[in-house]
Amino acid sequence: MAATNIVWISTHDINPHMGAYADIWPAADQPSTPRLDALAREGVRFGSAFAAAPVCAPSRSAIMTGCYPNAIGTMHMRTKAVPPPEVRLFSEYFREAGYYTTNNWFTDFQVQTPPTAFDDCSSTAHWRNRPAGAPFFASFHSLITHESRVYGDELYAAATAELTDEERSDPAEVPLPPYHPDTDAFRQAWARYFDLITAMDRWVGGILDQLDEDGLSDDTLVVFWSDHGASFPRAKRWATEAGLRVPLIARWPGRLAAGTARDEVVQMLDLAPTMLRAAGIPVPGHMHGRPLFDETGTPLPAGPYAFGARDRMDAQEDAVRTVRDQRFRYVLNLHPDRSGMQYNYYPDHLATWADMRRLVHEEGQRLSLGRAPDILTDLQRSLVAAGRPAEELYDLHDDPHETRNLAGDPDYRDVKQRLREALEQWRADHGDLGVLPENELLEQWRPGGIPRTTAAPHVSVADGTLSATCETPGASIAWTVDPPHSGPFPPLSEIEQQSGSPEPDGRRWHLYSAPIPVPADGPVWVGAWRLGYAASEHVQIEPELVVSGQEAS
């Protein structure tokens, strides 16, 4: 059987607002999404897929490692974690198996992305650049639906420039969830959000068209997903249904039955082991996710629960843990005395956040006049309340917007106890680094603020074959024949630095997984990288060492 090609198409900050989810998600059919709807008809729609965190960096770390962020230290928004030594960005397993792996271009995996992770991680990365005949794992990440496009006038205009007037949503007509006040700011934001999803659908179509043009559609597993929920108060940054529930669609002609709807609970961190299993690559035992189907496309059982967490959001300190089964969501607020909408510099400058603050201020003015506040509903006011319940429980079948907390209802005592115990067991099984003081965690990772350095690889050459090892546990090794470049290279932007984009060096690094033949007519450089550590020094092998069979270290 030929190796399976895989294409990931991901977007930011959306719930399942697309026609394919019209039967299971409120207002799903508001944007026009013909290409994604067709993709779902041609493959599998996962109706209850959940992110590990309601914000991009922790969520994407889970997707790229197959591990819960709280277990490996990637739970805060943002950080530079030092995961356990067995944890790797899972694209390396594809490289080891001979795949050409690309990432275009967004990272945000909570670690500095090493050159061992991808053959190409750039804005031009594409399967079309692969060596002839090589299978590929190619990922594409769109910022079209990111919250910056919802609230930034110029960014929104650029992202939706090709939409017709008929494709645009009328702010006066958009449906609002009951936890949002009916104001111009919220209506405009929701209308823009729907427009951006329509624009994103066109972008998805362009990638699918390229697969068709290259004659690859029938031989490629395509997966579409979002990193977490929509960019509104009580969604993004909140460990709620709207914060964690995302679209997930997979198409694999001849293997995944077209038009299938799988509505059991699945986790986005299931993606890494699923891709490996689909490609026939062994799934590492340390991964927490489960494969959702095998190399023949046969469905595999998902776990009974989806777990999620909210931790520090920029400078906003919080800790929330949640578990979801097929019907109910249980929430444990570890700091019930804190507001779910503490001041946060970046989102507090967004129109919807500012509008919530304005309305709260106006209610305060009513109190100053001896009048009861009546601008917001109790549900809307709960977003900005000074505290919240220690426990929450919602029946998502009957109450999809999570408006009625059933935690104190005796009729649901058994449900709450079952989910509470499942959450406690999850935390006990995997650990919960999010409850540690972050300064202590940082000191463990980088004593005195200084990163540990990956040991230089030990390299030996015999009979024209290069072998390399590294004494640092968890280190990956790579080699190149490209000489060092003096640069200069354009400096990484602030967001690229924060999200851990690769440091440019102008060289093509090949992942080392077994001894390799080396050319005798030029130097070879070998380096090692461990996630969260500084890179090793590079070992240079000169032509005369290749000929004589000497060692270098």
C-alpha positions as CSV (number, residue, x, y, z in Angstrom):
1,M,0.0,0.0,0.0
2,A,1.4,3.4,-1.0
3,A,2.1,5.9,1.8
4,T,-0.8,8.2,2.7
5,N,-0.5,11.9,1.8
6,I,-2.0,14.2,4.5
7,V,-3.1,17.8,4.3
8,W,-4.2,19.8,7.3
9,I,-6.2,22.9,6.8
10,S,-6.7,24.9,9.9
11,T,-8.3,28.2,10.9
12,H,-8.5,30.3,14.1
13,D,-11.2,31.2,16.5
14,I,-14.4,29.6,15.2
15,N,-17.1,27.3,16.4
16,P,-18.9,24.9,14.0
17,H,-20.5,27.8,12.1
18,M,-20.9,26.1,8.8
19,G,-23.8,24.5,7.0
20,A,-22.5,21.0,7.6
21,Y,-23.3,21.6,11.3
22,A,-26.7,23.2,10.9
23,D,-28.5,20.3,12.7
24,I,-26.3,20.4,15.8
25,W,-24.9,23.9,16.4
26,P,-26.9,27.2,16.9
27,A,-26.9,29.5,13.9
28,A,-24.4,27.2,12.1
29,D,-25.8,28.1,8.7
30,Q,-25.4,31.8,9.0
31,P,-22.1,32.0,6.9
32,S,-21.9,30.6,3.4
33,T,-19.5,27.6,3.4
34,P,-20.1,25.6,0.2
35,R,-16.6,24.2,0.0
36,L,-16.5,23.0,3.6
37,D,-20.0,21.6,3.4
38,A,-19.0,19.6,0.3
39,L,-15.9,18.4,2.2
40,A,-18.1,17.1,5.0
41,R,-20.4,15.4,2.4
42,E,-17.4,13.7,0.9
43,G,-16.0,12.6,4.3
44,V,-16.6,12.5,8.0
45,R,-18.1,15.3,10.1
46,F,-17.1,15.1,13.7
47,G,-20.0,16.8,15.5
48,S,-18.6,17.0,19.1
49,A,-14.9,17.9,18.8
50,F,-13.3,19.8,21.6
51,A,-10.1,21.8,22.0
52,A,-7.9,21.2,25.1
53,A,-7.9,24.9,25.8
54,P,-10.0,27.9,24.7
55,V,-7.1,29.9,23.3
56,C,-4.6,29.2,20.5
57,A,-1.2,28.4,22.0
58,P,-2.2,25.8,24.6
59,S,-4.6,24.3,22.2
60,R,-2.1,24.0,19.3
61,S,0.5,22.5,21.6
62,A,-2.0,19.7,22.4
63,I,-2.7,19.2,18.7
64,M,1.0,19.0,17.8
65,T,2.0,16.8,20.7
66,G,-1.0,14.6,21.3
67,C,-0.7,15.5,25.0
68,Y,-2.7,17.5,27.5
69,P,-1.2,21.0,28.1
70,N,-1.4,20.7,31.9
71,A,0.5,17.5,31.8
72,I,3.5,18.8,29.8
73,G,3.6,22.5,30.9
74,T,2.1,24.2,27.9
75,M,-1.1,25.4,29.6
76,H,-0.4,29.1,29.9
77,M,-1.1,31.7,27.2
78,R,1.8,32.1,26.1
79,T,4.9,30.5,27.4
80,K,8.1,28.7,26.4
81,A,7.7,25.3,28.0
82,V,10.2,22.5,28.6
83,P,8.0,19.4,28.0
84,P,9.1,16.0,29.3
85,P,11.9,14.5,27.2
86,E,9.6,12.0,25.4
87,V,7.4,14.7,24.0
88,R,8.1,15.8,20.4
89,L,6.2,17.8,17.8
90,F,4.6,14.8,16.1
91,S,5.6,15.9,12.5
92,E,9.1,14.5,13.3
93,Y,7.6,11.0,13.3
94,F,6.5,11.6,9.7
95,R,10.0,12.9,8.8
96,E,11.5,9.7,10.3
97,A,9.1,7.7,8.1
98,G,10.3,9.5,4.9
99,Y,7.6,12.1,4.6
100,Y,8.2,15.6,3.3
101,T,6.6,17.7,6.1
102,T,5.6,21.4,5.8
103,N,4.0,24.0,7.9
104,N,2.6,27.2,6.3
105,W,3.3,29.1,8.4
106,F,1.8,29.7,11.9
107,T,3.3,27.7,14.8
108,D,2.3,28.8,18.4
109,F,3.2,25.4,19.8
110,Q,4.5,26.8,23.1
111,V,8.0,25.9,22.3
112,Q,10.6,27.3,19.9
113,T,10.0,25.3,16.7
114,P,13.2,23.3,16.0
115,P,14.4,22.6,12.4
116,T,13.9,18.9,13.1
117,A,10.1,19.4,13.0
118,F,9.5,20.3,9.4
119,D,11.3,20.2,6.1
120,D,9.9,23.7,5.5
121,C,8.2,26.0,8.0
122,S,7.5,29.2,6.1
123,S,5.0,31.3,4.2
124,T,5.9,29.4,1.0
125,A,5.8,25.9,2.4
126,H,3.9,23.5,0.2
127,W,3.7,19.9,-0.8
128,R,4.6,21.0,-4.4
129,N,8.2,21.6,-3.2
130,R,8.7,18.0,-2.2
131,P,11.3,15.7,-3.7
132,A,9.8,13.6,-6.5
133,G,7.8,10.7,-5.3
134,A,8.0,11.6,-1.6
135,P,4.8,11.3,0.5
136,F,3.9,14.5,2.3
137,F,2.3,15.9,5.4
138,A,1.5,19.5,4.6
139,S,-0.3,21.9,7.0
140,F,-1.8,25.2,6.1
141,H,-3.0,27.7,8.8
142,S,-5.2,30.7,7.9
143,L,-5.5,33.8,10.0
144,I,-8.6,34.9,8.1
145,T,-11.0,34.2,11.0
146,H,-8.7,35.3,13.8
147,E,-10.2,37.8,16.2
148,S,-7.8,40.5,14.9
149,R,-9.8,40.4,11.7
150,V,-13.1,40.6,13.4
151,Y,-12.1,43.8,15.2
152,G,-9.5,45.4,13.0
153,D,-11.2,47.5,10.3
154,E,-8.3,47.3,7.7
155,L,-7.7,43.6,8.4
156,Y,-11.4,42.7,8.1
157,A,-11.6,44.7,4.8
158,A,-8.6,43.0,3.3
159,A,-9.8,39.5,4.4
160,T,-13.3,40.0,2.9
161,A,-12.4,42.0,-0.2
162,E,-13.7,39.4,-2.6
163,L,-17.1,38.9,-0.9
164,T,-20.1,40.2,-2.7
165,D,-22.8,42.2,-1.0
166,E,-25.1,39.2,-1.1
167,E,-22.5,37.1,0.8
168,R,-22.1,39.6,3.6
169,S,-24.1,39.4,6.8
170,D,-26.4,42.2,7.9
171,P,-25.6,43.2,11.5
172,A,-29.3,44.0,12.1
173,E,-30.2,40.4,11.2
174,V,-27.6,38.3,12.9
175,P,-28.7,36.0,15.8
176,L,-27.1,36.7,19.1
177,P,-26.5,34.1,21.8
178,P,-28.4,35.0,25.0
179,Y,-25.2,35.7,27.0
180,H,-24.4,38.7,24.7
181,P,-26.2,42.0,25.0
182,D,-27.9,43.3,21.9
183,T,-25.7,46.3,21.0
184,D,-24.2,47.7,17.8
185,A,-20.8,46.5,18.8
186,F,-21.9,42.9,19.3
187,R,-24.0,42.8,16.1
188,Q,-21.2,44.2,14.0
189,A,-18.7,41.7,15.5
190,W,-21.0,38.8,14.8
191,A,-21.7,39.9,11.3
192,R,-18.0,40.3,10.6
193,Y,-17.3,36.9,12.1
194,F,-19.7,35.2,9.8
195,D,-18.3,37.1,6.8
196,L,-14.8,36.0,7.7
197,I,-15.9,32.4,7.8
198,T,-17.3,32.8,4.3
199,A,-14.0,34.2,3.1
200,M,-12.1,31.4,4.8
201,D,-14.3,28.9,3.0
202,R,-12.9,30.3,-0.3
203,W,-9.4,29.9,1.0
204,V,-10.1,26.3,1.9
205,G,-11.5,25.8,-1.6
206,G,-8.3,27.1,-3.2
207,I,-6.2,24.4,-1.4
208,L,-8.6,21.7,-2.4
209,D,-8.5,22.9,-6.0
210,Q,-4.7,22.6,-5.9
211,L,-5.0,19.0,-4.8
212,D,-7.3,18.4,-7.8
213,E,-4.9,20.2,-10.2
214,D,-2.1,17.9,-9.0
215,G,-4.2,14.7,-9.3
216,L,-3.8,14.1,-5.6
217,S,-7.3,14.4,-4.2
218,D,-8.0,10.6,-4.3
219,D,-4.7,9.8,-2.5
220,T,-4.8,12.4,0.2
221,L,-6.3,12.5,3.7
222,V,-7.6,16.1,4.2
223,V,-8.4,17.3,7.7
224,F,-10.0,20.7,8.5
225,W,-10.1,22.1,12.0
226,S,-10.2,25.2,14.2
227,D,-8.0,25.6,17.2
228,H,-10.7,26.8,19.6
229,G,-14.0,28.7,19.8
230,A,-15.2,32.0,18.5
231,S,-13.5,35.4,19.4
232,F,-16.2,36.8,21.8
233,P,-16.7,37.1,25.5
234,R,-17.7,33.8,27.1
235,A,-16.2,31.9,24.1
236,K,-12.5,32.4,23.3
237,R,-10.5,32.4,26.7
238,W,-13.5,30.8,28.5
239,A,-13.6,27.0,29.3
240,T,-17.2,26.9,28.0
241,E,-18.9,25.0,25.2
242,A,-18.4,28.1,22.9
243,G,-14.8,28.3,24.0
244,L,-13.9,24.7,23.3
245,R,-16.2,23.2,20.7
246,V,-14.7,23.3,17.2
247,P,-15.4,22.0,13.6
248,L,-13.5,18.9,12.6
249,I,-13.9,17.3,9.1
250,A,-11.9,14.5,7.5
251,R,-12.0,13.4,3.9
252,W,-10.1,10.3,2.7
253,P,-11.6,8.9,-0.5
254,G,-12.0,5.1,-0.5
255,R,-11.3,4.8,3.2
256,L,-13.5,7.1,5.2
257,A,-17.1,6.6,4.2
258,A,-18.5,9.7,2.6
259,G,-21.4,11.5,4.3
260,T,-20.6,10.0,7.7
261,A,-21.5,11.9,10.9
262,R,-19.6,10.9,14.1
263,D,-21.1,12.8,17.0
264,E,-19.4,11.1,19.9
265,V,-17.1,13.3,22.0
266,V,-13.6,13.5,20.5
267,Q,-10.6,15.7,21.5
268,M,-8.4,17.7,19.2
269,L,-5.3,16.1,20.7
270,D,-6.6,12.9,19.2
271,L,-5.4,14.2,15.8
272,A,-1.7,13.5,16.3
273,P,-2.2,9.7,17.1
274,T,-4.9,9.5,14.4
275,M,-2.6,10.8,11.7
276,L,0.2,8.5,12.7
277,R,-2.1,5.5,12.8
278,A,-3.6,6.4,9.4
279,A,-0.1,6.5,7.9
280,G,0.8,3.2,9.5
281,I,3.4,4.9,11.8
282,P,3.5,3.5,15.4
283,V,1.8,5.8,17.9
284,P,4.1,6.7,20.8
285,G,2.9,5.4,24.2
286,H,3.2,8.8,25.9
287,M,0.5,10.4,23.8
288,H,-2.7,11.0,25.6
289,G,-5.0,11.1,22.6
290,R,-6.6,8.2,20.9
291,P,-6.6,7.3,17.1
292,L,-10.1,7.9,15.7
293,F,-9.6,5.6,12.7
294,D,-6.9,3.3,11.4
295,E,-4.9,3.0,8.1
296,T,-8.0,1.4,6.4
297,G,-10.3,4.2,7.5
298,T,-12.1,1.9,9.9
299,P,-13.5,4.0,12.8
300,L,-11.9,3.4,16.2
301,P,-13.6,4.1,19.6
302,A,-13.1,7.5,21.1
303,G,-12.8,8.1,24.8
304,P,-15.9,8.8,26.9
305,Y,-14.8,12.3,27.9
306,A,-13.2,15.5,26.5
307,F,-11.1,17.4,29.1
308,G,-10.3,21.1,28.9
309,A,-8.6,23.8,30.9
310,R,-8.1,27.5,31.1
311,D,-5.0,28.9,32.8
312,R,-3.2,32.2,32.7
313,M,-4.4,34.4,29.8
314,D,-1.6,36.9,29.1
315,A,-1.3,38.5,32.6
316,Q,-4.8,37.4,33.7
317,E,-4.4,34.7,36.4
318,D,-7.0,32.0,36.4
319,A,-7.5,28.2,36.6
320,V,-10.6,26.4,35.3
321,R,-10.9,22.6,34.7
322,T,-13.8,21.1,32.7
323,V,-14.9,17.7,31.4
324,R,-17.6,17.0,28.8
325,D,-19.4,13.7,28.0
326,Q,-21.9,13.2,25.3
327,R,-24.5,15.3,27.0
328,F,-23.2,17.2,30.0
329,R,-20.4,19.7,30.8
330,Y,-19.0,19.9,34.4
331,V,-16.8,22.9,35.3
332,L,-14.5,23.3,38.3
333,N,-13.5,26.9,39.0
334,L,-10.3,26.7,41.1
335,H,-10.6,30.5,41.8
336,P,-14.3,31.1,42.3
337,D,-13.6,34.5,43.9
338,R,-12.3,35.8,40.6
339,S,-14.2,37.1,37.7
340,G,-14.2,35.1,34.5
341,M,-13.6,38.5,32.7
342,Q,-10.7,40.0,34.6
343,Y,-9.0,42.9,33.0
344,N,-6.8,41.7,30.1
345,Y,-5.0,44.4,28.2
346,Y,-5.3,43.0,24.6
347,P,-9.0,41.8,24.5
348,D,-10.1,44.7,26.7
349,H,-9.3,47.0,23.7
350,L,-11.7,44.9,21.5
351,A,-15.1,46.4,20.8
352,T,-17.2,43.7,22.4
353,W,-15.1,43.6,25.6
354,A,-15.2,47.4,25.8
355,D,-19.0,47.3,25.3
356,M,-19.4,44.9,28.2
357,R,-17.3,47.3,30.4
358,R,-19.4,50.2,29.3
359,L,-22.7,48.5,30.1
360,V,-21.4,47.5,33.5
361,H,-20.4,51.1,34.2
362,E,-23.9,52.3,33.2
363,E,-25.4,49.8,35.5
364,G,-23.2,51.1,38.3
365,Q,-24.5,54.6,37.5
366,R,-28.0,53.3,38.0
367,L,-27.0,52.0,41.4
368,S,-25.6,55.4,42.3
369,L,-29.1,56.8,41.7
370,G,-30.7,54.2,43.9
371,R,-32.1,52.2,40.9
372,A,-31.7,48.5,40.3
373,P,-29.4,47.6,37.4
374,D,-31.5,46.5,34.4
375,I,-29.4,46.9,31.3
376,L,-27.9,43.4,31.3
377,T,-29.6,40.2,32.0
378,D,-28.5,38.0,35.0
379,L,-26.8,35.7,32.5
380,Q,-25.0,38.5,30.7
381,R,-24.0,40.1,34.0
382,S,-22.4,36.8,35.1
383,L,-19.7,37.3,32.5
384,V,-18.3,40.2,34.4
385,A,-19.4,39.3,38.0
386,A,-16.8,39.6,40.7
387,G,-17.0,35.8,41.3
388,R,-18.6,32.6,40.0
389,P,-19.7,29.3,41.3
390,A,-17.1,26.8,42.4
391,E,-18.9,24.2,40.3
392,E,-21.0,24.3,37.2
393,L,-23.0,21.7,35.4
394,Y,-24.9,22.1,32.1
395,D,-27.1,19.9,30.1
396,L,-26.0,20.7,26.5
397,H,-28.9,18.8,24.9
398,D,-31.5,21.0,26.5
399,D,-29.4,24.1,27.1
400,P,-26.8,24.5,24.4
401,H,-25.9,28.1,25.5
402,E,-25.2,27.0,29.1
403,T,-27.7,29.3,30.7
404,R,-28.8,27.1,33.6
405,N,-26.3,25.9,36.1
406,L,-27.5,22.5,37.4
407,A,-24.7,21.9,39.9
408,G,-27.0,22.5,42.9
409,D,-29.9,20.6,41.5
410,P,-30.5,17.3,43.4
411,D,-31.9,15.7,40.3
412,Y,-28.4,15.9,38.8
413,R,-26.4,14.9,41.8
414,D,-25.3,11.6,40.3
415,V,-24.3,13.2,37.0
416,K,-22.2,15.9,38.8
417,Q,-20.5,13.3,41.0
418,R,-19.6,11.1,38.0
419,L,-18.1,14.0,36.1
420,R,-16.4,15.4,39.1
421,E,-14.7,12.0,39.8
422,A,-13.7,11.7,36.1
423,L,-12.1,15.1,36.3
424,E,-10.3,14.3,39.5
425,Q,-9.0,11.0,38.0
426,W,-7.8,12.8,34.9
427,R,-5.8,15.3,37.0
428,A,-4.4,12.5,39.1
429,D,-3.4,10.4,36.1
430,H,-1.8,13.2,34.1
431,G,-0.8,15.7,36.7
432,D,-1.7,19.4,36.7
433,L,1.2,21.7,36.3
434,G,-1.2,24.7,36.0
435,V,-1.7,24.8,39.8
436,L,2.0,25.3,40.4
437,P,3.2,28.9,40.9
438,E,4.5,29.8,37.5
439,N,7.7,31.3,38.8
440,E,8.6,27.9,40.4
441,L,7.9,26.1,37.1
442,L,10.0,28.6,35.2
443,E,12.8,28.1,37.7
444,Q,12.6,24.3,37.3
445,W,12.8,24.8,33.5
446,R,15.4,27.5,33.3
447,P,17.4,27.8,36.6
448,G,18.3,31.4,37.2
449,G,16.5,32.3,34.0
450,I,19.1,30.6,31.8
451,P,18.0,27.9,29.4
452,R,19.7,24.5,29.5
453,T,21.7,23.7,26.4
454,T,21.3,20.6,24.4
455,A,24.6,18.6,24.4
456,A,26.6,18.6,21.1
457,P,26.0,15.4,19.3
458,H,28.7,12.8,19.2
459,V,29.4,12.0,15.6
460,S,31.4,9.2,14.1
461,V,32.1,8.3,10.5
462,A,33.2,4.8,9.2
463,D,33.2,3.6,5.6
464,G,31.5,6.7,4.4
465,T,28.6,6.3,6.9
466,L,27.8,8.9,9.5
467,S,26.4,8.0,12.9
468,A,25.3,10.4,15.6
469,T,24.0,10.3,19.2
470,C,23.2,12.9,21.8
471,E,23.4,12.5,25.5
472,T,20.6,15.0,26.2
473,P,17.4,13.0,26.9
474,G,14.7,13.8,24.4
475,A,17.0,15.5,21.9
476,S,16.5,15.2,18.1
477,I,19.4,15.3,15.7
478,A,19.6,16.9,12.3
479,W,22.3,17.3,9.7
480,T,22.9,19.6,6.7
481,V,25.4,20.1,3.9
482,D,24.5,23.8,3.7
483,P,27.3,26.0,5.1
484,P,26.5,28.6,7.7
485,H,25.1,31.8,6.3
486,S,26.4,35.1,7.6
487,G,23.0,36.7,6.9
488,P,21.6,39.1,7.7
489,F,18.3,37.5,8.1
490,P,15.1,39.5,8.7
491,P,14.4,39.6,12.4
492,L,11.4,37.7,13.6
493,S,8.4,39.8,14.3
494,E,7.0,40.1,17.8
495,I,4.3,37.6,17.1
496,E,6.7,35.2,15.5
497,Q,8.9,35.4,18.5
498,Q,6.0,34.8,20.9
499,S,4.6,32.0,18.9
500,G,8.0,30.2,18.5
501,S,8.6,30.4,14.8
502,P,11.9,28.8,13.7
503,E,15.0,31.0,13.8
504,P,16.0,31.6,10.2
505,D,19.5,30.4,9.3
506,G,19.1,29.8,5.5
507,R,20.0,26.1,5.8
508,R,18.0,23.0,5.0
509,W,18.3,20.6,8.0
510,H,17.5,16.9,7.5
511,L,16.2,14.9,10.5
512,Y,18.7,12.2,11.5
513,S,17.0,8.9,12.5
514,A,19.6,6.3,11.3
515,P,23.2,6.3,10.0
516,I,23.5,8.0,6.7
517,P,25.9,8.0,3.8
518,V,27.8,11.3,3.5
519,P,29.5,12.9,0.6
520,A,33.3,12.9,0.6
521,D,33.6,16.2,-1.2
522,G,32.3,18.7,1.4
523,P,31.7,19.3,5.1
524,V,28.6,18.0,6.9
525,W,27.2,19.8,10.0
526,V,25.3,18.0,12.7
527,G,23.3,19.6,15.5
528,A,20.8,18.6,18.2
529,W,17.7,20.2,19.6
530,R,15.6,19.4,22.7
531,L,12.2,21.1,23.1
532,G,12.6,24.0,25.6
533,Y,16.5,23.9,25.5
534,A,18.9,26.0,23.7
535,A,20.2,24.3,20.5
536,S,23.5,22.4,20.7
537,E,26.7,23.5,19.1
538,H,27.1,22.2,15.6
539,V,29.6,19.5,14.9
540,Q,31.4,19.9,11.5
541,I,32.7,16.9,9.7
542,E,35.4,17.6,7.2
543,P,35.9,15.6,4.0
544,E,39.2,14.1,5.3
545,L,37.3,12.7,8.4
546,V,34.8,11.0,6.1
547,V,37.6,9.4,4.2
548,S,39.7,8.3,7.2
549,G,36.8,7.2,9.4
550,Q,37.6,9.4,12.4
551,E,35.3,10.7,15.1
552,A,34.2,14.2,16.1
553,S,32.3,15.5,19.1
